[in-house]
Amino acid sequence: MRAQRSWTTGVLVGVIALTTGGWLINQGGATGAAESRRLLEEVHRLIANRFVNEISPDELYRMAIDGMLDNLGDPYTVFLEPEDSEDLRFITTANYGGLGVRIEVKGDWITVVQVLPNSPALREGLEVGDRIIEVEGESAEDWSVDKAVNTLRGERGEPVNITIARVGVGRPLAIRMVRDVIQVRQAQGFILDDGIGYVVLRGFSRQAKEELVETLDRLVGNGARGLILDLRRNPGGLLPAGIEVTDLFLDRGREIVETRSRLPDQNHVFQASSGDRYTDVPLVVVVDGLSASASEIVAGALQDHDRAVLVGTTTFGKGSVQTLYHLSGNNGMKVTTARWHTPTGRSISRDFDRESALRELAASAVAISGEPVVAPSEPEEREEFLTESGRTVYGGGGITPDLLVYRDTLSTDEQELRRLATGSGVIPRNLVFRWAVEYAREHDFGEGFSVTQAMREEVWSELMAAGAEVERELFDRSQTYVDWLIADELAGAEFGEVPQLKSRAMRDAQVQMAIELLREADSPEALLAVAARAAEERAAEGASGGASGGGR
């Protein structure tokens, strides 16, 4: 008999980012056959003493660990070194010690694309568009984002000296900053057309539910009659947070997720512990190939209980649970100790090793510039399950949405524009970003701005000045793509994250499909009917050679 528990039992199950899996906080040890341990020590001693190249004992032990883990064939069972603790802290709390900037590589330089509120970066006057050219006297040219993050993060109170290059300033600026605890907000939301509330949830840290409730209550209080929960690019986090989020939309006692293991203490059924907070409000959940772990638990439970309609592309397929074990030397191990199943009994795990997992990630990555998106490969055969209302859903290989909708792809002309410009050494998005930063400094405009011909002409002039080998006719035929870049970068440069998210949502095929469904539905039950009709219409269009999904 399965143990019946709510999420309040205190069993801490968590999900960490995609290719490293999550963890279930636990304590444990390991025993092995004495004979096998003796053999391992003999091999270690022989290699250490006799191998043609000298290898340190520590390195040999680490090689043995790596080989053992590689042969498990499980990309989520991993060895954690002490330096991994900062990443674990960020995923569980959404806090880190740092400067409070979001950065991207633009050309050869790490560039500030967002300054977080109440941060050292804001207090010291960093601005969107600033290029970080030196850190502690070392040139930051050609740094990766990972290197920059690892260098700029640190303990609260520790100083760091950086030098920046700023648009419109003729000389580098040296700035001394003192790191502080940075809180990254998990939920952001606003109301779109026709009273549709839109919320993006980036992760499942400890405060995810609190931030989501605050955002949803505000939107519903302001008249939102339907909700979109965007879980795209959300790799998961702590499972209790995922269970709490799911609990917001289900009646008390409804099953959320079940964990199954050969370890008796990890077999649990987690149930909703409170009533549906947003009862009668129709809900669309948007997912993609980077929606994983806790995101899939939320999406799977709401789909199984017919509480939400899922729109987008098939999710990542991370259906296992990891236990975190603390080892000597401040090291650790995350070991896959259980698999989880949706309320209908589905396992959504996708079988792949670490290399294929990373390939799937690259293939399913959603480019916010509207570039082509490739969905994760679908297994040839998938087990069928029935939701409460009798709808067919599938196990294995991630969670398939009720309506498969792809992001808009670039037209042939737009792809050619991007190819020719990039081949000339000019990346269109980077160029438009730099232009937008300077334009925002010199012009006044409101959030509801429209892209004008004058803006297009300025971008064209910038392309030519940068040496892009692009014909004007091709540029004009690519106006949709150019306008998207202009609107997106100007919104971010002048108004910040939320207006930029709103600008993107209004040009997003998946979000627009969600809006269309919610316009016709005044209840969760009505939404299911609307989605079923839309699926039938799209199937008929496909059978007759019509287009389905995004693209132009």
C-alpha positions as CSV (number, residue, x, y, z in Angstrom):
1,M,0.0,0.0,0.0
2,R,1.3,3.4,-0.9
3,A,2.0,5.8,1.9
4,Q,-0.4,8.8,1.8
5,R,1.4,12.1,2.6
6,S,0.9,15.7,1.9
7,W,3.8,18.0,1.0
8,T,3.9,19.2,4.6
9,T,5.5,16.0,5.8
10,G,8.8,17.7,5.7
11,V,10.5,15.3,3.3
12,L,12.7,17.6,1.4
13,V,12.7,16.6,-2.3
14,G,14.4,19.0,-4.7
15,V,15.3,19.3,-8.3
16,I,18.5,21.0,-9.4
17,A,19.2,22.3,-12.9
18,L,18.6,19.9,-15.8
19,T,21.8,17.9,-16.5
20,T,22.8,17.6,-12.8
21,G,19.4,16.6,-11.4
22,G,18.0,17.5,-8.1
23,W,18.3,16.3,-4.5
24,L,16.3,14.9,-1.6
25,I,18.0,16.0,1.5
26,N,18.9,12.8,3.4
27,Q,21.7,11.2,5.3
28,G,23.3,8.0,4.3
29,G,26.4,5.9,3.9
30,A,27.7,3.1,1.8
31,T,29.1,-0.3,2.4
32,G,30.9,-2.6,0.0
33,A,32.4,-6.0,-0.2
34,A,35.8,-6.1,1.6
35,E,37.3,-8.1,-1.2
36,S,36.3,-5.5,-3.8
37,R,37.7,-2.6,-1.7
38,R,41.0,-4.5,-1.2
39,L,41.2,-5.0,-5.0
40,L,40.6,-1.3,-5.7
41,E,43.3,-0.3,-3.3
42,E,45.7,-2.8,-4.9
43,V,45.0,-1.3,-8.4
44,H,45.4,2.2,-7.0
45,R,48.7,1.4,-5.4
46,L,50.0,-0.4,-8.5
47,I,49.2,2.5,-10.8
48,A,50.6,5.1,-8.4
49,N,53.9,3.2,-8.0
50,R,54.4,1.6,-11.4
51,F,52.6,3.5,-14.2
52,V,55.0,5.1,-16.7
53,N,53.7,8.6,-15.9
54,E,53.6,9.8,-12.3
55,I,50.0,10.5,-11.2
56,S,49.2,11.8,-7.7
57,P,47.2,9.6,-5.4
58,D,44.4,12.3,-5.2
59,E,44.1,12.4,-8.9
60,L,43.9,8.7,-9.2
61,Y,41.1,8.5,-6.6
62,R,39.2,11.2,-8.5
63,M,39.7,9.2,-11.8
64,A,38.2,6.2,-10.0
65,I,35.2,8.2,-8.9
66,D,34.6,9.7,-12.3
67,G,34.9,6.3,-14.0
68,M,32.4,4.8,-11.5
69,L,29.9,7.5,-12.1
70,D,30.3,7.4,-15.9
71,N,29.6,3.7,-16.0
72,L,26.3,4.2,-14.1
73,G,24.8,5.8,-17.2
74,D,22.9,8.3,-15.1
75,P,23.7,12.0,-15.9
76,Y,22.1,13.1,-12.6
77,T,24.3,11.1,-10.2
78,V,27.2,13.5,-9.7
79,F,30.1,14.3,-7.4
80,L,30.0,17.7,-5.9
81,E,33.2,19.6,-5.0
82,P,33.3,22.4,-2.4
83,E,33.1,25.1,-5.0
84,D,29.7,23.8,-6.2
85,S,28.1,25.0,-2.9
86,E,27.4,28.5,-4.3
87,D,25.4,27.1,-7.2
88,L,23.5,24.9,-4.8
89,R,22.7,27.8,-2.6
90,F,21.4,29.9,-5.6
91,I,19.1,27.1,-6.8
92,T,17.6,26.5,-3.4
93,T,17.3,30.1,-2.3
94,A,17.6,32.3,-5.4
95,N,20.2,34.2,-3.4
96,Y,23.9,34.7,-4.2
97,G,26.7,36.9,-3.1
98,G,27.5,39.3,-6.0
99,L,27.0,42.6,-7.7
100,G,23.4,42.3,-9.0
101,V,23.8,42.4,-12.7
102,R,22.6,40.1,-15.5
103,I,25.3,39.8,-18.1
104,E,25.7,38.4,-21.6
105,V,28.5,38.1,-24.1
106,K,28.1,40.9,-26.7
107,G,30.9,40.6,-29.2
108,D,34.2,40.2,-27.4
109,W,33.0,41.6,-24.1
110,I,30.9,40.8,-21.1
111,T,28.1,43.3,-21.2
112,V,25.5,44.4,-18.6
113,V,22.0,43.7,-19.9
114,Q,20.1,44.3,-16.6
115,V,20.8,45.9,-13.3
116,L,18.8,44.4,-10.4
117,P,17.1,46.6,-7.9
118,N,18.6,47.1,-4.4
119,S,21.9,45.9,-5.6
120,P,25.6,47.1,-5.4
121,A,25.5,47.6,-9.2
122,L,22.5,50.0,-8.9
123,R,24.1,51.9,-6.0
124,E,27.4,52.3,-7.8
125,G,25.6,53.5,-11.0
126,L,26.2,50.6,-13.4
127,E,24.0,50.9,-16.5
128,V,22.6,48.6,-19.2
129,G,25.1,48.5,-22.0
130,D,28.2,48.9,-19.8
131,R,31.0,46.6,-21.0
132,I,33.2,45.0,-18.3
133,I,36.7,45.3,-19.7
134,E,38.8,44.5,-16.6
135,V,38.3,42.7,-13.3
136,E,41.0,43.3,-10.6
137,G,43.3,44.5,-13.4
138,E,42.8,41.5,-15.6
139,S,41.4,42.0,-19.1
140,A,37.9,40.5,-19.5
141,E,38.2,40.3,-23.3
142,D,36.8,37.0,-24.6
143,W,35.6,35.9,-21.2
144,S,32.7,33.5,-21.1
145,V,29.6,34.2,-19.0
146,D,30.6,31.3,-16.7
147,K,34.0,32.8,-16.1
148,A,32.6,36.2,-15.4
149,V,29.9,34.9,-13.0
150,N,32.5,32.8,-11.1
151,T,34.8,35.8,-10.9
152,L,32.2,38.5,-9.9
153,R,30.3,36.4,-7.4
154,G,31.7,36.1,-3.9
155,E,31.0,36.5,-0.2
156,R,28.9,39.4,1.0
157,G,31.2,42.3,2.1
158,E,34.1,41.3,-0.2
159,P,35.2,44.1,-2.6
160,V,35.9,43.8,-6.3
161,N,37.5,46.3,-8.6
162,I,36.1,46.5,-12.2
163,T,36.7,48.7,-15.1
164,I,33.9,49.4,-17.6
165,A,33.5,51.0,-21.0
166,R,30.3,53.1,-21.3
167,V,28.4,54.3,-24.4
168,G,29.1,58.0,-24.9
169,V,32.0,58.1,-22.4
170,G,35.4,58.5,-24.0
171,R,37.5,56.9,-21.2
172,P,37.2,53.7,-19.1
173,L,35.6,54.1,-15.7
174,A,37.1,52.3,-12.7
175,I,34.6,51.3,-10.0
176,R,35.1,49.6,-6.7
177,M,32.1,47.6,-5.6
178,V,31.3,45.6,-2.4
179,R,29.5,42.4,-2.9
180,D,26.1,41.9,-1.2
181,V,23.5,39.2,-1.0
182,I,21.5,39.4,-4.2
183,Q,17.9,38.2,-4.3
184,V,16.7,37.1,-7.8
185,R,13.0,37.4,-8.2
186,Q,11.4,34.1,-9.3
187,A,8.0,35.4,-10.5
188,Q,7.1,38.4,-12.7
189,G,3.7,39.1,-14.0
190,F,1.3,41.6,-15.7
191,I,-2.0,41.8,-17.5
192,L,-2.1,41.4,-21.3
193,D,-4.9,42.0,-23.7
194,D,-8.5,41.1,-22.8
195,G,-7.8,40.8,-19.1
196,I,-5.4,37.8,-19.4
197,G,-2.9,37.6,-16.6
198,Y,0.6,36.5,-17.6
199,V,3.2,35.2,-15.1
200,V,6.7,33.9,-15.8
201,L,8.2,31.6,-13.1
202,R,11.9,31.1,-13.5
203,G,12.6,28.5,-10.8
204,F,11.4,26.7,-7.8
205,S,13.4,28.1,-4.9
206,R,12.1,28.4,-1.3
207,Q,10.3,31.7,-2.0
208,A,8.8,30.7,-5.3
209,K,5.3,30.1,-3.9
210,E,5.3,33.3,-2.0
211,E,6.3,35.4,-5.0
212,L,3.9,33.5,-7.3
213,V,1.0,34.0,-4.9
214,E,1.8,37.7,-4.5
215,T,1.9,38.1,-8.3
216,L,-1.2,36.0,-9.1
217,D,-3.3,37.7,-6.3
218,R,-2.4,41.1,-7.7
219,L,-3.4,40.1,-11.3
220,V,-6.6,38.5,-10.3
221,G,-7.4,41.4,-8.0
222,N,-6.9,43.7,-10.9
223,G,-9.4,41.8,-13.0
224,A,-7.5,39.0,-14.7
225,R,-10.2,36.6,-15.9
226,G,-7.7,34.0,-17.2
227,L,-4.1,33.1,-16.3
228,I,-1.0,32.1,-18.3
229,L,1.8,30.4,-16.3
230,D,5.0,30.4,-18.3
231,L,7.4,27.6,-17.3
232,R,9.6,27.8,-20.3
233,R,13.3,27.6,-19.7
234,N,12.5,26.7,-16.1
235,P,14.8,23.9,-15.1
236,G,13.2,23.2,-11.7
237,G,14.6,23.7,-8.2
238,L,13.1,22.4,-5.0
239,L,10.3,19.9,-5.3
240,P,8.5,21.2,-2.2
241,A,8.3,24.5,-4.0
242,G,6.9,22.7,-7.0
243,I,4.3,20.9,-4.9
244,E,3.3,24.2,-3.2
245,V,2.8,25.8,-6.6
246,T,0.7,22.9,-7.9
247,D,-1.3,23.0,-4.6
248,L,-2.4,26.5,-5.5
249,F,-4.6,25.1,-8.3
250,L,-5.9,21.8,-6.9
251,D,-8.5,20.8,-4.4
252,R,-7.5,19.4,-1.1
253,G,-6.5,15.7,-1.2
254,R,-5.7,15.6,-5.0
255,E,-2.5,13.7,-5.7
256,I,0.3,15.9,-7.0
257,V,3.2,13.4,-7.4
258,E,4.4,10.0,-6.3
259,T,8.0,9.0,-5.7
260,R,9.0,5.3,-6.1
261,S,12.2,3.8,-4.9
262,R,13.8,0.6,-3.7
263,L,14.4,2.5,-0.4
264,P,11.2,2.2,1.6
265,D,11.6,5.7,3.2
266,Q,11.5,7.4,-0.2
267,N,8.2,5.9,-1.4
268,H,5.6,8.7,-0.9
269,V,2.4,10.1,-2.4
270,F,2.3,13.9,-2.1
271,Q,-1.2,15.4,-2.0
272,A,-2.6,18.9,-2.2
273,S,-3.2,20.2,1.3
274,S,-5.4,23.2,0.6
275,G,-8.2,24.2,-1.7
276,D,-7.8,25.7,-5.2
277,R,-6.9,29.3,-4.5
278,Y,-7.9,30.4,-8.0
279,T,-11.0,28.2,-8.5
280,D,-13.0,28.9,-11.7
281,V,-10.1,30.9,-13.2
282,P,-9.0,29.1,-16.5
283,L,-5.3,28.4,-16.6
284,V,-2.9,27.8,-19.5
285,V,0.7,26.5,-18.7
286,V,3.3,27.2,-21.4
287,V,6.2,24.8,-21.5
288,D,9.2,23.9,-23.8
289,G,12.2,21.6,-24.0
290,L,13.9,23.4,-21.1
291,S,11.0,23.0,-18.7
292,A,12.3,20.3,-16.4
293,S,11.9,18.5,-13.0
294,A,9.7,20.6,-10.7
295,S,8.3,22.4,-13.8
296,E,7.3,19.0,-15.2
297,I,5.7,18.0,-11.9
298,V,3.5,21.1,-11.9
299,A,2.6,20.7,-15.6
300,G,2.0,16.9,-15.3
301,A,-0.3,17.2,-12.3
302,L,-2.3,20.0,-13.7
303,Q,-2.7,18.2,-17.0
304,D,-3.7,14.9,-15.3
305,H,-6.3,16.6,-13.2
306,D,-7.7,18.6,-16.2
307,R,-7.0,21.8,-14.3
308,A,-4.9,23.5,-17.0
309,V,-4.3,23.3,-20.7
310,L,-0.6,22.9,-21.7
311,V,0.7,24.8,-24.7
312,G,4.2,24.8,-26.3
313,T,6.6,22.0,-27.0
314,T,7.5,18.7,-25.2
315,T,9.3,19.2,-21.9
316,F,12.8,18.0,-21.0
317,G,12.0,14.6,-19.4
318,K,13.6,14.7,-16.0
319,G,11.6,12.3,-13.9
320,S,14.0,11.2,-11.2
321,V,14.9,12.2,-7.6
322,Q,18.3,12.7,-6.2
323,T,19.5,12.4,-2.6
324,L,22.2,14.7,-1.4
325,Y,24.9,13.0,0.7
326,H,27.6,15.0,2.5
327,L,31.1,13.6,2.2
328,S,34.5,14.3,3.8
329,G,36.4,17.4,2.7
330,N,33.3,19.5,2.2
331,N,32.5,17.3,-0.9
332,G,29.2,15.8,-1.7
333,M,27.3,13.4,-3.9
334,K,23.9,13.6,-5.5
335,V,22.7,10.0,-6.1
336,T,19.5,9.1,-8.0
337,T,17.5,7.2,-5.5
338,A,13.9,7.4,-6.8
339,R,11.7,8.2,-9.8
340,W,8.6,10.2,-9.7
341,H,5.3,9.7,-11.4
342,T,2.4,12.0,-12.2
343,P,-1.1,11.4,-10.7
344,T,-2.1,9.1,-13.6
345,G,1.0,7.0,-13.0
346,R,3.1,8.4,-15.8
347,S,6.9,8.4,-15.7
348,I,8.1,11.1,-17.9
349,S,11.8,10.3,-17.8
350,R,13.7,10.5,-21.1
351,D,16.5,8.0,-21.5
352,F,19.8,9.7,-22.3
353,D,23.3,9.9,-21.1
354,R,25.0,13.2,-20.2
355,E,26.2,13.9,-23.8
356,S,22.8,13.3,-25.4
357,A,21.2,15.3,-22.6
358,L,23.4,18.3,-23.5
359,R,22.5,17.8,-27.2
360,E,18.8,17.8,-26.4
361,L,19.3,21.0,-24.4
362,A,21.1,22.7,-27.3
363,A,18.4,21.5,-29.7
364,S,15.5,22.6,-27.6
365,A,16.9,25.9,-26.5
366,V,14.5,28.7,-27.2
367,A,16.1,31.7,-28.8
368,I,14.3,34.8,-27.7
369,S,15.2,36.5,-30.9
370,G,12.7,34.4,-32.8
371,E,15.3,32.1,-34.2
372,P,14.4,28.5,-35.2
373,V,13.6,26.1,-32.4
374,V,14.0,22.3,-32.7
375,A,11.8,20.3,-30.3
376,P,13.3,17.3,-28.4
377,S,13.1,14.1,-30.3
378,E,10.0,12.1,-29.6
379,P,10.2,8.4,-28.7
380,E,8.6,6.1,-31.3
381,E,6.2,4.5,-28.9
382,R,4.8,6.0,-25.7
383,E,2.5,4.6,-23.1
384,E,-1.0,6.1,-23.0
385,F,-2.8,7.3,-19.9
386,L,-6.2,8.9,-19.3
387,T,-6.8,12.1,-17.4
388,E,-9.8,12.5,-15.1
389,S,-12.0,13.6,-18.0
390,G,-10.8,10.8,-20.3
391,R,-8.2,12.8,-22.3
392,T,-5.2,10.8,-23.5
393,V,-1.8,11.8,-22.2
394,Y,1.5,10.1,-22.7
395,G,4.3,8.8,-20.5
396,G,8.0,8.7,-21.3
397,G,10.0,11.3,-23.1
398,G,8.8,14.4,-21.3
399,I,5.3,15.9,-21.1
400,T,3.6,16.5,-24.4
401,P,1.4,19.7,-24.4
402,D,-2.3,19.5,-25.3
403,L,-1.5,21.9,-28.2
404,L,1.9,21.7,-29.8
405,V,2.9,25.2,-30.8
406,Y,6.4,26.2,-31.9
407,R,8.0,29.6,-31.6
408,D,8.0,31.6,-34.8
409,T,10.9,30.7,-37.0
410,L,12.8,33.2,-39.2
411,S,11.7,33.5,-42.7
412,T,14.1,32.6,-45.5
413,D,15.0,36.2,-46.0
414,E,15.5,36.8,-42.3
415,Q,17.8,33.8,-42.0
416,E,19.8,35.1,-44.9
417,L,20.1,38.5,-43.3
418,R,21.4,37.0,-40.1
419,R,23.7,34.7,-42.0
420,L,25.3,37.4,-44.1
421,A,25.6,39.9,-41.3
422,T,27.1,37.3,-39.0
423,G,29.5,36.2,-41.7
424,S,30.6,39.8,-42.0
425,G,31.4,39.8,-38.3
426,V,28.2,41.7,-37.2
427,I,25.8,39.8,-35.0
428,P,22.4,41.6,-35.5
429,R,21.2,41.3,-31.9
430,N,24.4,42.6,-30.5
431,L,24.4,45.6,-32.9
432,V,20.8,46.4,-32.1
433,F,21.5,46.2,-28.4
434,R,24.3,48.7,-28.6
435,W,22.1,51.0,-30.8
436,A,19.2,50.7,-28.4
437,V,21.3,51.7,-25.4
438,E,22.5,54.8,-27.1
439,Y,19.0,55.6,-28.6
440,A,17.4,55.3,-25.1
441,R,19.9,57.8,-23.7
442,E,19.1,60.4,-26.4
443,H,15.3,60.0,-26.8
444,D,12.2,60.1,-24.7
445,F,9.5,57.6,-25.4
446,G,6.8,55.7,-23.4
447,E,6.3,52.0,-22.9
448,G,3.7,51.8,-25.6
449,F,6.1,53.0,-28.3
450,S,6.0,51.7,-31.9
451,V,8.9,50.9,-34.1
452,T,9.2,53.7,-36.6
453,Q,10.8,54.0,-40.0
454,A,13.4,56.4,-38.5
455,M,14.5,53.7,-36.1
456,R,14.9,51.2,-38.9
457,E,16.9,53.7,-40.8
458,E,19.3,54.2,-37.9
459,V,19.7,50.4,-37.5
460,W,20.4,50.1,-41.2
461,S,23.1,52.9,-41.0
462,E,24.6,51.0,-38.0
463,L,24.8,47.8,-40.0
464,M,26.5,49.6,-42.9
465,A,28.9,51.4,-40.6
466,A,29.8,48.0,-38.9
467,G,30.6,46.5,-42.3
468,A,27.7,44.1,-42.7
469,E,27.5,42.9,-46.3
470,V,23.7,43.0,-46.6
471,E,21.7,44.4,-49.4
472,R,19.0,47.0,-48.6
473,E,16.3,45.0,-50.3
474,L,17.0,42.1,-48.1
475,F,16.9,44.3,-45.0
476,D,13.5,45.7,-46.0
477,R,12.1,42.2,-46.6
478,S,13.3,41.2,-43.1
479,Q,11.3,44.0,-41.4
480,T,9.5,41.6,-39.0
481,Y,12.7,40.3,-37.6
482,V,14.3,43.8,-37.5
483,D,11.3,45.3,-35.8
484,W,11.3,42.5,-33.2
485,L,14.9,43.2,-32.3
486,I,14.3,46.9,-32.1
487,A,11.2,46.6,-29.9
488,D,12.8,44.0,-27.6
489,E,16.1,45.8,-27.1
490,L,14.6,49.3,-26.7
491,A,12.1,48.0,-24.1
492,G,14.9,46.4,-22.1
493,A,17.3,49.3,-22.4
494,E,14.8,52.0,-21.4
495,F,12.2,50.4,-19.1
496,G,13.8,47.2,-17.7
497,E,12.7,43.6,-17.4
498,V,8.9,43.6,-17.1
499,P,8.2,45.9,-20.1
500,Q,10.7,43.8,-22.1
501,L,8.8,40.6,-21.0
502,K,5.6,42.2,-22.1
503,S,7.0,43.2,-25.4
504,R,8.2,39.7,-26.0
505,A,4.9,38.1,-25.0
506,M,3.0,40.2,-27.5
507,R,5.3,38.8,-30.3
508,D,5.3,35.2,-29.0
509,A,3.4,32.5,-31.0
510,Q,3.0,30.3,-28.0
511,V,1.7,33.0,-25.7
512,Q,-0.6,34.3,-28.4
513,M,-2.1,30.8,-28.7
514,A,-2.6,30.8,-24.9
515,I,-4.4,34.2,-25.2
516,E,-6.6,33.0,-28.0
517,L,-7.7,30.0,-25.9
518,L,-8.4,32.1,-22.8
519,R,-10.4,34.7,-24.8
520,E,-13.0,32.0,-25.5
521,A,-13.1,30.4,-22.1
522,D,-14.7,31.6,-18.9
523,S,-14.0,28.5,-16.8
524,P,-11.5,25.7,-16.6
525,E,-14.1,23.3,-18.1
526,A,-14.8,25.7,-21.0
527,L,-11.0,26.0,-21.6
528,L,-10.7,22.2,-22.1
529,A,-13.5,22.3,-24.7
530,V,-11.9,25.3,-26.5
531,A,-8.5,23.5,-26.5
532,A,-10.1,20.3,-27.8
533,R,-11.7,22.2,-30.7
534,A,-8.5,24.0,-31.5
535,A,-6.6,20.7,-31.6
536,E,-9.2,19.2,-33.9
537,E,-9.0,22.2,-36.2
538,R,-5.2,22.1,-36.3
539,A,-5.2,18.4,-37.0
540,A,-7.6,19.0,-39.9
541,E,-5.4,21.8,-41.3
542,G,-2.4,19.5,-41.0
543,A,-4.2,16.7,-42.9
544,S,-5.1,19.1,-45.7
545,G,-1.6,20.5,-45.9
546,G,-2.3,23.6,-43.9
547,A,0.3,25.1,-41.6
548,S,0.4,24.4,-37.9
549,G,2.4,25.9,-35.1
550,G,4.6,28.9,-35.5
551,G,6.7,30.0,-38.5
552,R,6.2,32.3,-41.4
